Structure formats: C-alpha cells, structure tokens
C-alpha cells in the first residue's frame, strides 16, 4: 500500500474534511467504474485525481485503500492503483459456488421460518428501493442494496463459516463485476428476479425461493461472461 507521508503545508481544515472527501472520491470513482468511464486494467493517476478533485493526496489514497479492500483496484509497487481485471474462469468458478451457498441459505432460512414479519418488511423495502434506483440509473446505490439483499439470507442462516466463505468470494469477485458490469444493460431483469425471490419467500415456499436464487445467480454469471467475452 502507498505509504508516503501526508503532504506538507496542508491546513487543519482540509485534514478535518479528509473523511467526507474520501467518501466523495470513493463514490465518484466507483460510479465511474460502474458506468464504464474507467475500464478494467486502467491506471488511476494520483496526480490527475488530485487535480480533478482539487484535494491533497491524502483523501485520494484513503479512497484507494477502501477500493482495494473491496476489490475494485489493485495497488502495485512502482505503478500505483490499477482497476482490477478478472478472468472468465474466475467468474465461472466463484458464481457457481456462491449460487450453491446462497440458495442453500435461502432455502434453510425460509424452511425454518427464520424471517420475522419485520424482516420481510425490510426485504420488501429493499426491493422497492432497488427498483427506484434502477429507474434512476443509480448503479452504485443499487449495488449496495443488492449486496444487502443477498447477504440478508446468509446472515439470517447464522452459519458463520458459510457467511465467511460467501463474503470472501464476493470480495474476490468485487462489486463492479458481480453487479456493476452488466447493470446498465440488465438491471430491470435483476430487479424482476429479486421480486420473484421475495414473492416465494413471502409465500414460505422454501424450495422455489432457493431455486429462484440459484437461477438468478447462474443467469447473472452467464450475462457477465457473455459481456466479458465481447
């Protein structure tokens, strides 16, 4: 990780603003990746971003740390921040495993009635908001709720080992591939899949909910692979 000291001569006011600046820069860069303005393999110039955002190097580097942790970029020695690349083989392998684990979590949670009325209401609200974001083309905001929707069933299962594996796999996949890469083209389809899963959950149809979850993830995998192969 870049470890250069904070620039000399910056005043206390900018230092106090570092956290909100980091968040703003992170959001903009991720949004650029989701929209395709920044491509896989592209180097993010620290100097260019300092000029673009009118800030010191500190919030840029803080944004880079979060982006690397979430898998959007890799920080290479003597190179800097480079937008992560991913292979079709990795997409195939990870999505297949996640589909198995998440469908199992969904089936078990529904079959064992682990979801309360409050949980169902929260999932309904999530899907409604995701639909709104899809209409507004707010891909980053949509992606965050998508992660929450899928993670809800894993969390409710209460299996920490399974949870850790799913989280690790999704982190390897990173958000802009597992969701963002195909969002502009297929976001309406994804919303419909979530609505179908939720309907089965509300009906306490564990088998169908699991099947729909698995089919949704496998379909997403195929859409991403076809997009990467172009």
Secondary structure, 3 states (H helix, E strand, C coil): CCCCCCCCCCCHHHHHCHHHHHHHHHHHHHHHHHHCCCCCCCEECHHHHHHHHCCCHHHHHHHHHHHHHCCCEEEECCCEEEECCCCHHHHHHHHHHHHHHHHHHHHHHHHCCCCCHHHHHHHHHHHHHHHHHHHHCCHHHHHHHHHHHHHHHHHHHCCHHHHHHHHHHHHHHCHHHHHHHHHHHHHHHHHHHHHHHHHHHHCCCHHHHHHHHHHHHHHHHHHHHHHHCC
